[in-house]
Amino acid sequence: MKVALIGFGNVGQSFTRVIHEKREMLRDRYDLEIELVAVSDIVKGSVLDDDGLDVCGLLDLVDETGTVEGYRGGVKGLDGVDTVRRTTAEVVVEATWTNLETGEPGLTHVREALGSGKHVVASNKGPIALAYRELTELASRKEVQLRYECTVMSGTPVLRTGVEGLAGHRIDSVAGILNGTTNYMLTRMEQGASYDEALREAQSKGYAEADPTADVEGWDAAGKIVILANALMDADLKPADVERRGITGISLGEIREATEVGDRIKLIARAERVGGEVKTSVLPTRMALEDPLWGVTGTMNAVTYMTDGLGAVTVVGRGAGGPETGHGLLSDLLAIHEATA
């Protein structure tokens, strides 16, 4: 399987390490050899060689110099779109940064790849949250696979659980803790830290960006709940359709009031059927002890599916991180390999 990788930051490099470290297992267990033939990144440069790239050399080079431009051989200087158009890879992995306003540049990369008959694996939730119906219909017309497990809870298989594991069930609602930054901050506030202290800690540990708006105002969770609603409940929603309120207005007094009676405040992303529609929200919510999401603390994420056959089904796991996302991308490649074998 020839793979072109668009985006070579933390996620892209982690994915590259994962497929290199697991090459023998992939060959022995799945009869699969993944060959990286192109890398393109707006900061770190690009290189394309359809005969295959030296993965170890590429990783060493970017560690030492911060760029792949010094790689010997291959075609240099291509942007993401040109790379998608020129590569002979069967699969394009889209791992650029998330933009929930326009979806770019990832949306164009995904459109170009699917339109040219290439399978796509995406960790970038922007294109999937903003253009789910368009992209799935394009993939169907072109008879290629569009996989996006990593767009929600990173490598934890929450989407596959809903789509494949709960096949035959009707999912009436989805409720989840879908942002590790805010969950960590609320956990620390339970322990007595102020909002500002919790935020500074999250930033120092790498859980929050210098500009934490997407996390603390609920936009990150909004993008994820839209993907779940569209993929699992046949909705056609955008992030702007989500009723949304973040955690910036939560006081220590509210936290203490909840904990005094055994409750916890969590930022809950929810999708539920109301009449003939699917309604979505991201709101600070008091959770009682008996709710499975009550015990999900720190940076962990979780989703509870309410089904007609099994009742509540909860998936708990890590929702972010380079290695975690790299493994999630690999799982999608294996799904494509199985589906097209």
Order of alpha helices (4+ residues) and beta strands (2+ residues): beta-alpha-alpha-beta-beta-alpha-beta-alpha-beta-alpha-beta-alpha-beta-beta-alpha-alpha-alpha-alpha-beta-alpha-beta-beta-beta-beta-alpha
